[in-house]
Amino acid sequence: MDRFLVGFAAKHTRRRLYLWPSFVPFVNFCRQIFMAPDSSAPARSSFALTVGVVLACFLAFVAIVGLSYLKTRTPTIAVDLTKIDAADQWKYSEKDRTARLVELRGKELTASTTYGWVDQSAGTVRLPIDRAMELVVAEQGTKH
C-alpha cells in the first residue's frame, strides 16, 4: 500500500518534494485503518469504517432525493393586468386558467361524443368515437 500511495504522489504531483512531508501522515493513517498489525488481515476498525461509509452514502442519497422532491416553486410575481392585452389576461390567473381548461375539456368531450358537420359544403361529418369504431370494424370485416 505504501508503494501505491508513494507512486501516486510521485506521478500526479509536480511539486513532489514539497508535498512529500505532508503526505507521510496520510500514508500512516491509511496503514492504521486498512491494514492489520500483522498485515495479514484487515483491522477490526475497517468493519466500522465500512459500515460508516455505507451509512453516510445512504444518508447522502436520502438527502439528495429529499431535496429534489421539495417544493421549490417561487411565488408568482404581481403583474399589472392593465398593461396586458385583454385576450391574454387569463394566463395570469390560476382561476381563469382552470376555467379555460374545463371549457376546453368540455368542447373536446362534446366533439368526441356527438354528431356534427365539419365541413357541410364538402360533406364531411363528425361522428362519435364509438360509432366510428363500429363502422371501421364493420368495413374491415367485409373486406376479409
C-alpha positions as CSV (number, residue, x, y, z in Angstrom):
1,M,0.0,0.0,0.0
2,D,2.9,2.4,0.8
3,R,4.3,1.8,-2.7
4,F,1.0,2.6,-4.3
5,L,0.5,5.8,-2.4
6,V,4.1,7.0,-2.9
7,G,3.9,6.1,-6.6
8,F,0.6,8.0,-6.9
9,A,2.1,11.1,-5.2
10,A,5.2,10.9,-7.4
11,K,3.2,10.6,-10.7
12,H,0.5,13.1,-10.0
13,T,2.2,16.0,-8.3
14,R,4.6,18.4,-9.9
15,R,6.0,19.6,-6.6
16,R,6.8,16.2,-5.2
17,L,9.4,17.4,-2.8
18,Y,7.1,20.0,-1.3
19,L,4.1,17.6,-0.9
20,W,6.0,14.6,0.4
21,P,6.3,15.7,4.0
22,S,2.6,16.4,4.2
23,F,1.8,13.1,2.5
24,V,3.5,10.8,5.1
25,P,0.8,11.3,7.8
26,F,-1.8,10.3,5.2
27,V,0.1,7.1,4.4
28,N,0.4,6.3,8.1
29,F,-3.3,7.0,8.7
30,C,-4.3,4.7,5.8
31,R,-2.0,2.0,7.1
32,Q,-3.6,2.1,10.6
33,I,-7.1,2.0,9.2
34,F,-6.8,-0.5,6.4
35,M,-4.0,-2.8,7.5
36,A,-3.9,-5.2,10.5
37,P,-0.9,-5.0,12.7
38,D,0.5,-8.3,11.2
39,S,-0.5,-7.2,7.7
40,S,-2.4,-10.4,7.0
41,A,-6.0,-9.5,7.8
42,P,-7.9,-6.2,7.8
43,A,-8.1,-4.4,11.1
44,R,-11.2,-4.6,13.2
45,S,-11.9,-0.9,12.7
46,S,-12.3,-1.5,8.9
47,F,-15.7,-3.0,9.6
48,A,-16.8,0.0,11.5
49,L,-15.4,2.2,8.8
50,T,-17.2,0.3,6.1
51,V,-20.5,0.5,7.9
52,G,-19.9,4.2,8.5
53,V,-19.2,4.8,4.8
54,V,-22.2,2.9,3.7
55,L,-24.4,4.7,6.2
56,A,-23.0,8.1,5.0
57,C,-23.7,7.2,1.4
58,F,-27.2,6.2,2.2
59,L,-27.8,9.4,4.1
60,A,-26.4,11.4,1.3
61,F,-28.7,9.6,-1.2
62,V,-31.7,10.3,1.0
63,A,-30.7,13.9,1.4
64,I,-30.3,14.4,-2.4
65,V,-33.7,12.7,-3.1
66,G,-35.4,14.7,-0.4
67,L,-34.1,17.9,-1.7
68,S,-35.1,17.1,-5.2
69,Y,-38.7,16.5,-4.1
70,L,-39.0,19.6,-2.1
71,K,-41.5,22.1,-3.5
72,T,-39.2,24.8,-4.8
73,R,-41.9,26.8,-6.6
74,T,-41.3,30.5,-6.5
75,P,-44.1,32.8,-5.7
76,T,-45.9,34.3,-8.6
77,I,-44.9,37.9,-9.5
78,A,-47.6,40.5,-9.3
79,V,-48.4,41.6,-12.8
80,D,-50.2,44.8,-13.8
81,L,-53.1,43.4,-15.8
82,T,-53.9,46.8,-17.3
83,K,-50.7,46.6,-19.4
84,I,-51.6,43.2,-20.8
85,D,-53.9,42.6,-23.7
86,A,-57.4,41.6,-22.7
87,A,-57.2,38.4,-24.7
88,D,-54.1,37.2,-22.7
89,Q,-55.1,38.2,-19.2
90,W,-56.5,34.8,-18.5
91,K,-52.9,33.4,-18.5
92,Y,-52.0,35.3,-15.3
93,S,-54.8,33.9,-13.0
94,E,-54.9,30.3,-11.8
95,K,-58.7,30.6,-11.6
96,D,-59.0,31.7,-15.2
97,R,-56.6,29.1,-16.4
98,T,-58.6,26.4,-14.6
99,A,-61.9,27.7,-16.1
100,R,-60.3,27.7,-19.6
101,L,-59.1,24.1,-19.2
102,V,-62.6,23.0,-18.0
103,E,-64.1,24.7,-21.0
104,L,-61.6,23.1,-23.4
105,R,-62.2,19.6,-21.9
106,G,-66.0,20.2,-22.3
107,K,-65.5,21.1,-26.0
108,E,-63.4,18.0,-26.6
109,L,-65.9,15.8,-24.9
110,T,-68.7,17.2,-27.0
111,A,-66.7,16.8,-30.2
112,S,-65.9,13.2,-29.4
113,T,-69.4,12.1,-28.4
114,T,-71.8,13.9,-30.8
115,Y,-72.6,14.2,-34.4
116,G,-71.9,17.4,-36.3
117,W,-70.7,19.0,-39.5
118,V,-67.0,19.5,-40.0
119,D,-67.5,21.0,-43.5
120,Q,-71.0,20.9,-44.8
121,S,-70.2,22.1,-48.3
122,A,-67.7,19.2,-48.7
123,G,-70.0,16.7,-47.0
124,T,-67.6,16.0,-44.1
125,V,-69.3,15.0,-40.8
126,R,-68.1,14.3,-37.3
127,L,-69.1,11.0,-35.7
128,P,-68.9,9.9,-32.1
129,I,-65.8,7.8,-31.5
130,D,-67.8,4.7,-30.6
131,R,-69.9,4.8,-33.7
132,A,-66.8,5.5,-35.9
133,M,-65.1,2.4,-34.4
134,E,-68.2,0.3,-35.2
135,L,-68.2,1.5,-38.8
136,V,-64.5,0.7,-39.2
137,V,-64.8,-2.8,-37.7
138,A,-67.8,-3.5,-40.0
139,E,-65.9,-2.2,-43.0
140,Q,-62.8,-4.2,-42.2
141,G,-65.0,-7.3,-41.6
142,T,-66.5,-7.1,-45.1
143,K,-63.1,-6.8,-46.8
144,H,-61.7,-10.1,-45.3
